[in-house]
Amino acid sequence: MVAGDLRNFSPDALASAKCDRIMCDDPAKRPSFMPKSENLLDQRDRAILRLLQADGRLSNVELAEKVNLSPSACLRRVKLLEERGLIARYVMLLDEKAVGLPGIAFVLLTLDQQGRAALDAFEAAVQRHPEVTECCLLAGAADYMLRIAYADAADFERIHTEIVTQLPGVARVQSTLALRSVKKTTALPL
């Protein structure tokens, strides 16, 4: 709306102009208070995601009630969040101690080469070992960090000797054993 157009002013036109400017399709042109991401979330979307992160088994009816939507509107939002990739998958988290894997180790690895072929070979090999519950490529002194679940000292020794040190390109291994978990969450802050 241009200042010279005040004679044609209407509150609806002003509201529309503000919405067009704020919800701009070009992330670079969005106001600083708006995320520069294509994945804009409103408060209901955030509430849905927070609730599902806390309990992925909530029924759609329960979820809809908690976010003050009809079940059909809530289901449409959940489906859209899935389609947009914000909900990657639904999983069940197990209690490590209850399933006999109370030990957690964090293992820093340095490879003898950092070329794409070496990284790809290492990453493909890591995928084959369920004892490795997480693998992160790092920037810093080490190349990778593994999170390993194990039953006891003998099991960790087996994993270290038969798996970790046998991964392709491993030049250095530094293991740290967790004494206890102080905070553990899979929920992202929304």
C-alpha positions as CSV (number, residue, x, y, z in Angstrom):
1,M,0.0,0.0,0.0
2,V,1.4,3.4,-1.0
3,A,1.0,6.5,1.1
4,G,-0.8,8.2,-1.8
5,D,-3.5,5.6,-1.7
6,L,-5.0,6.6,1.6
7,R,-8.3,7.6,0.0
8,N,-8.7,3.8,-0.8
9,F,-7.7,2.8,2.7
10,S,-9.4,-0.2,4.3
11,P,-8.4,-2.2,7.4
12,D,-8.6,-5.4,5.4
13,A,-6.2,-4.1,2.8
14,L,-3.7,-3.1,5.5
15,A,-4.0,-6.5,7.2
16,S,-3.5,-8.2,3.8
17,A,-0.4,-6.0,3.1
18,K,1.1,-6.8,6.5
19,C,0.5,-10.6,6.0
20,D,2.0,-10.5,2.5
21,R,5.1,-8.8,3.9
22,I,5.5,-11.0,6.9
23,M,4.8,-14.4,5.2
24,C,7.0,-13.5,2.2
25,D,8.1,-16.6,0.2
26,D,11.7,-15.4,0.1
27,P,13.3,-16.3,3.4
28,A,16.0,-13.6,3.0
29,K,13.3,-10.8,2.9
30,R,11.5,-12.0,6.0
31,P,11.6,-9.6,9.0
32,S,14.4,-10.4,11.6
33,F,11.8,-11.7,14.2
34,M,10.7,-14.4,11.7
35,P,12.7,-17.6,11.1
36,K,14.6,-17.6,7.8
37,S,13.4,-21.2,7.3
38,E,10.8,-22.6,4.9
39,N,9.5,-24.7,7.8
40,L,7.6,-21.9,9.6
41,L,5.6,-23.3,12.5
42,D,2.7,-21.7,14.2
43,Q,2.0,-22.2,17.9
44,R,-0.4,-25.1,17.3
45,D,2.2,-26.9,15.2
46,R,4.8,-26.4,17.9
47,A,2.4,-27.7,20.5
48,I,1.6,-30.7,18.4
49,L,5.3,-31.5,18.0
50,R,6.1,-31.0,21.7
51,L,3.2,-33.3,22.7
52,L,4.2,-36.0,20.2
53,Q,7.9,-35.8,21.2
54,A,6.8,-36.4,24.8
55,D,4.4,-39.2,23.9
56,G,4.3,-40.5,20.3
57,R,1.4,-42.9,21.3
58,L,-1.1,-40.1,21.9
59,S,-4.2,-40.8,19.9
60,N,-5.3,-38.2,17.4
61,V,-8.4,-37.5,19.5
62,E,-6.3,-36.9,22.7
63,L,-3.8,-34.7,20.7
64,A,-6.6,-32.7,19.2
65,E,-8.2,-32.1,22.6
66,K,-4.8,-30.9,24.0
67,V,-4.2,-28.4,21.2
68,N,-7.9,-27.3,21.0
69,L,-8.6,-28.5,17.5
70,S,-11.1,-30.8,16.0
71,P,-9.7,-34.3,15.4
72,S,-9.9,-33.9,11.6
73,A,-8.1,-30.5,11.7
74,C,-5.4,-32.0,14.0
75,L,-4.9,-35.0,11.8
76,R,-4.5,-32.7,8.7
77,R,-1.8,-30.8,10.6
78,V,0.0,-33.9,11.7
79,K,0.0,-35.3,8.1
80,L,1.3,-32.0,6.8
81,L,4.1,-32.0,9.4
82,E,5.0,-35.5,8.3
83,E,4.9,-34.5,4.6
84,R,7.1,-31.5,5.3
85,G,9.6,-33.8,7.0
86,L,9.3,-32.2,10.4
87,I,8.2,-35.6,11.8
88,A,10.9,-38.0,10.6
89,R,9.5,-41.2,12.1
90,Y,7.8,-42.7,15.1
91,V,9.9,-44.9,17.5
92,M,9.8,-46.5,20.8
93,L,12.6,-45.7,23.3
94,L,13.8,-48.7,25.4
95,D,15.2,-48.6,28.9
96,E,18.9,-49.6,28.3
97,K,19.2,-51.2,31.8
98,A,16.0,-53.2,31.4
99,V,17.1,-54.7,28.1
100,G,20.5,-55.6,29.6
101,L,22.6,-52.8,28.1
102,P,23.3,-50.5,31.0
103,G,26.7,-49.2,29.8
104,I,27.2,-46.3,27.5
105,A,30.5,-45.3,26.0
106,F,31.5,-42.3,23.9
107,V,34.3,-43.2,21.5
108,L,36.3,-40.5,19.6
109,L,37.9,-41.8,16.4
110,T,40.5,-40.3,14.2
111,L,40.9,-41.7,10.7
112,D,44.1,-42.1,8.8
113,Q,42.5,-40.3,5.8
114,Q,39.8,-37.7,5.5
115,G,38.9,-38.0,1.8
116,R,35.4,-38.6,0.7
117,A,36.1,-42.3,-0.1
118,A,37.5,-42.9,3.4
119,L,34.6,-41.2,5.1
120,D,32.1,-43.1,3.0
121,A,33.7,-46.4,3.7
122,F,33.8,-45.7,7.4
123,E,30.2,-44.5,7.5
124,A,29.0,-47.5,5.6
125,A,30.8,-49.9,8.0
126,V,29.4,-48.2,11.1
127,Q,25.8,-48.7,9.8
128,R,26.3,-52.5,10.1
129,H,26.8,-52.5,13.9
130,P,23.7,-52.2,16.1
131,E,26.0,-51.6,19.2
132,V,26.8,-48.2,17.7
133,T,23.6,-46.2,18.5
134,E,24.9,-42.9,17.2
135,C,27.7,-41.7,15.0
136,C,28.6,-38.1,14.4
137,L,31.1,-36.6,12.0
138,L,33.0,-33.9,14.0
139,A,35.0,-30.8,13.4
140,G,37.9,-30.7,15.7
141,A,40.7,-33.0,17.0
142,A,38.7,-36.2,16.2
143,D,36.9,-37.2,13.1
144,Y,33.9,-39.1,14.5
145,M,32.2,-39.7,17.8
146,L,30.4,-43.0,18.4
147,R,27.8,-43.7,21.1
148,I,28.0,-47.3,22.0
149,A,25.6,-49.4,24.2
150,Y,27.1,-52.4,26.0
151,A,26.3,-54.9,28.7
152,D,29.4,-55.0,30.8
153,A,33.2,-54.6,30.7
154,A,33.7,-57.8,28.8
155,D,31.1,-56.8,26.2
156,F,32.7,-53.4,25.8
157,E,36.1,-55.0,25.3
158,R,34.6,-57.2,22.6
159,I,33.0,-54.2,20.9
160,H,36.3,-52.3,21.1
161,T,38.5,-55.1,19.8
162,E,36.2,-56.7,17.2
163,I,34.3,-53.7,15.9
164,V,35.6,-50.3,16.7
165,T,39.3,-50.9,16.0
166,Q,38.4,-52.9,12.9
167,L,36.4,-50.1,11.2
168,P,38.0,-48.9,8.0
169,G,40.7,-46.3,8.3
170,V,40.7,-46.0,12.1
171,A,44.1,-44.6,13.2
172,R,43.3,-43.5,16.8
173,V,40.6,-44.5,19.4
174,Q,39.8,-42.7,22.6
175,S,37.0,-44.2,24.7
176,T,35.1,-42.5,27.6
177,L,32.7,-44.5,29.7
178,A,29.6,-42.8,31.1
179,L,29.2,-43.3,34.9
180,R,25.5,-42.2,34.8
181,S,23.2,-40.2,32.6
182,V,22.4,-36.8,34.1
183,K,20.1,-35.7,31.2
184,K,18.9,-37.6,28.3
185,T,16.2,-36.5,25.9
186,T,15.3,-36.9,22.3
187,A,13.0,-33.9,22.4
188,L,14.1,-30.8,20.5
189,P,13.4,-27.5,22.1
190,L,10.4,-25.9,20.3
